[in-house]
Amino acid sequence: MYSKIFVACLVIHFSFDVVSALMCYNCTQTLNPSCGATIGNANGIEQVSCAGSCAITKSTATIAGNELTVYDRTCLDICAEACIDIPEVNGKSCIVKCCKTDLCNANESNAASGGVVNLVPLLLTLLLSAAMS
C-alpha cells in the first residue's frame, strides 16, 4: 500500500516539474527585427524552455559616428543586471532585465521583475561590512 502511495507521489512531483518549466523568448535583433526594445508581434519569435532566468541584453556601439543598438533575448543559467565595456567599438553590452515568469523578457521595461535580485546593493553591503571589520 505504501509503495503505491510513494509511486503516486513521485508521478505527481515529476508532472509538476515538467509543467512548471519557465518559457522565454529567444531571439536576436540582428536576425529578427521584431526582437527590438519591445516585442510587438511575437509571431515567428522562438520560445524556449528555461531552467534559469529569462533575460534581455542590450548592446550599443559607435561605428563611423553612428550609434548602433541591438537587443537579444535568451535564457541564462545565472542572471544579474550588469554591463561590460567594449572599448574597441566605443560601446557596451548590458543585461538590462532578468526575470522568472513565462515570456517575461518581451519588453525592456519593468527591469528585475519576477523576484530576481539586483546584486549591487548586496555587494555594497558586503564591501562596507568588510571595510568596517
C-alpha positions in Angstrom: 0.0 0.0 0.0 2.7 2.5 1.0 4.7 1.7 -2.2 1.7 2.7 -4.3 1.3 6.0 -2.5 5.1 6.6 -2.9 4.9 5.9 -6.6 1.8 8.2 -7.0 3.7 11.0 -5.1 6.7 10.6 -7.5 4.5 10.8 -10.6 2.7 13.9 -9.3 6.1 15.5 -8.3 7.7 15.0 -11.7 4.5 16.0 -13.5 4.7 19.4 -11.9 8.3 19.8 -12.8 7.5 19.3 -16.4 4.5 21.6 -16.3 6.3 24.4 -14.4 9.2 24.9 -16.9 9.9 28.6 -17.5 9.4 29.8 -21.0 11.5 32.6 -22.5 11.7 34.4 -25.8 14.9 33.6 -27.7 15.9 35.9 -30.5 18.5 38.5 -31.6 17.5 41.8 -33.3 20.2 41.3 -36.0 18.4 38.2 -37.3 14.8 39.3 -36.5 13.9 43.0 -36.5 10.9 42.2 -34.3 13.3 41.5 -31.4 13.9 45.2 -30.6 13.4 47.0 -27.3 9.8 45.7 -27.3 8.3 42.7 -29.0 5.2 44.0 -30.6 4.4 40.9 -32.7 5.6 37.6 -31.2 4.8 35.5 -34.3 8.0 33.9 -35.5 9.9 34.6 -32.3 11.3 31.4 -30.8 10.2 30.4 -27.3 12.5 28.1 -25.3 12.2 26.2 -22.0 14.4 27.7 -19.4 15.8 26.3 -16.1 17.3 29.7 -15.1 16.1 33.2 -15.8 14.8 34.9 -18.9 17.0 37.9 -19.9 17.2 40.8 -22.3 20.6 42.1 -23.3 21.2 45.5 -24.9 24.5 46.1 -26.8 25.5 49.5 -28.1 28.4 50.5 -30.3 29.5 53.6 -32.1 30.6 52.8 -35.7 31.6 55.6 -38.1 29.9 58.1 -35.8 26.6 56.3 -35.7 25.3 54.6 -32.5 24.0 51.1 -33.1 21.8 49.3 -30.6 21.0 45.6 -30.7 18.7 43.7 -28.4 18.9 39.9 -27.6 16.5 37.8 -25.6 17.5 34.4 -24.1 17.6 32.1 -21.1 20.6 32.4 -18.7 21.6 29.9 -16.0 22.8 32.8 -13.9 21.4 36.3 -14.5 22.4 39.6 -12.9 21.8 43.0 -14.3 25.3 44.3 -15.3 27.3 45.9 -18.1 30.7 45.3 -19.7 32.5 47.9 -21.7 33.6 47.1 -25.3 36.3 49.8 -25.9 37.2 48.6 -29.4 33.8 49.9 -30.7 33.2 52.5 -28.0 30.3 50.5 -26.7 28.9 48.3 -24.0 26.8 45.2 -23.6 24.3 45.1 -20.7 21.9 42.6 -19.2 19.1 45.0 -18.8 16.4 42.6 -17.5 16.4 39.3 -15.6 13.0 37.8 -14.8 11.4 34.5 -13.8 7.8 34.4 -15.2 6.8 32.9 -18.6 7.7 35.1 -21.5 8.7 38.0 -19.2 11.5 39.1 -21.5 9.2 40.6 -24.1 9.8 44.2 -23.0 12.7 46.0 -21.6 10.5 47.9 -19.1 9.9 46.6 -15.6 13.5 45.5 -15.1 14.2 42.9 -12.4 10.6 41.7 -12.3 9.8 38.3 -11.1 11.9 38.5 -8.0 15.4 38.3 -9.3 17.7 40.3 -7.0 19.9 43.1 -8.2 23.3 42.2 -6.8 24.7 45.7 -6.5 23.2 46.5 -3.1 24.3 43.1 -1.7 27.8 43.6 -3.0 28.0 47.1 -1.5 26.8 45.8 1.9 29.4 43.1 1.8 32.2 45.5 0.9 31.2 48.0 3.6 31.0 45.3 6.3 34.4 44.0 5.3 35.9 47.5 5.4 34.5 48.1 8.9 35.9 44.8 10.2 
